[in-house]
Amino acid sequence: MQTDNTVTVEDAVQALALVGDLSMGQPTDGSIRAARLAARLAQAEGAEPDACCHARLVALLRWSGCTANASGFATLLGDDVGGRDAMLTHSLPAGHPLTVTSVTPLARIHCEVSGDIARLLGLPVEVEAGLRHVWEHFDGNGLPDRLRGAAIPTVVFYASLAGDLEILARTHGLREALAMIAAMADRKYPAALARTLGDHAEAWLDELDAPAPTVTDPLLARHVPLSIVADMIELKLPWLTGYSRRVAQLVEAAAALSDLAPAQQQSLGRAALIHGIGRAAVSNMVWERDGRLSAADWEKIRLVPYWTARAGAQIPALRAEAALASHAYERMDGSGYFRNLEADALGPPQRLLAAACAYVALCMPRPWRPAYSGDDAARVLGEQADIGVFDAAAVRCVIAAAGGDPAPAAARRSLLSEREVDVLRRISLGESNKEAARILQISPSTVRTHVESIFRKLACSTRAAATLKALNLGLI
């Protein structure tokens, strides 16, 4: 059966906004609130309805590239989630390492990936342009291109002002927030626009307590692959590239072997694609920790499926899938998380999802271990089933369904040479040129040449953007 793992553009945008908020250390409705403020500001400035919609979308998606540079911020600030929250709330300590030089490459990654996501979603060019320049400042001291004044899309200023008001009013109070915004007038955004915001700020913030107006734009009712959300999540940790896609494919096949109804097969595939949403809330310093994780680290990881479950409350169209996805790490003996459920509380779909996630994870390399072969992964999973960690029947179906990843379509692979695909696969996993060269047994300079060719053919300038495009083109 060909399953329909698509969602509306609106639902995809909502999911991406939630992941962005978690990545930036913000409340899960932060971008939703900022988007409503951005639309109101555009309306107050006399913008046409389409422009108000564009302002809303840019505000919702302004963090959609933040998973791609999480590792860079973790290196720079020690904690990508907490550090970026401090950056947004203007509470970084004195002597922090953020400089134009240190942040420019991270801003470039963020903006390129955000713009590419807008393009994948089929959003208007005005939204894509806004996202590609979302860090620019009115006075020319923004990033990544240091554009000035009228060269910056107006929608950037709507989203920037709205986002600042939402964050600063929440963390510093309205009076202090407006003073901080006034201090940035004619620097970060036009002074006249900042004054308009100030005149209406209190009333607009009060409006946020009422239900959001229904969005009826036909553009947002189109369907797009849910895998776009999975890919964005996994840019946070390059060694996860393609993980959720593989789990979705495997668990759907295993569900068919288990004689689950077609609707359950589809729900499992969709749940697999979003089961990593909560991973965005955990700092890369935890995920990339050398050595044994502390109890505090594990407590943060245990909340990953909790945040995934919370996604269902924000995105009603994915409520059932988010609930199912939040069981991915539950175990039959009660040793899983976050609910510590035991066998009698886990149905066949939950058991299959847990087994499929574990099998695919074993078959992929991790910074602390190489990938298991299919046979070894099956052996490990079988041993875990024998002692009651996984359901034996689910494990048998997952192992039977696992037949290796299908090769990308020849027409798509023709875009790159075989060697370029090999190099792209290595760098998509976060490997340096030197590491890729060692594994492929070629020189680092040859890898660099291939990377330059890949960037040229895929029309991108960063590894994160190349990875995102390659996944959606079926190249890796």
Protein Blocks (a to p, Z undefined) as FASTA:
>chain_A
ZZddbddfklmmmmmmmmmmmmnopafklmmmmmmmmmmmmmmnopafklmmmmmmmmmm
mmmmmmmmmmmmmmmnopaklmmmmmmnopacehiabdfklmmmmmmmmmmmmmmmmmmn
opafklmmmmmmmmbcfkopacfklpahjlpcfklmmmmmmmmmmmmmmmnojklmmmmm
mmmgoklpcfklmmmmmmmmmmmmmmmmpccdddfbfklmpccdfklmmmmmmmmpmmlg
oklmmmmmmmmmmmmmnopafklmmmmmmmmmmmmmmmmmpcfklmmpgcjddfklmmmm
mmmmmmmmmmmmmmmmlmmmmmmmmmmmgcfkopacfklpafklpcfklmmmmmmmmmmm
mmpccfkbccddfklmmmmmmmmmmnomacfklmmmmmmmpgojadddfklmmmpcfklm
mmmmmmmnopafklmmmmnopafklmmmmmmmmmmmnopabfklmmmmmmmnopZZ
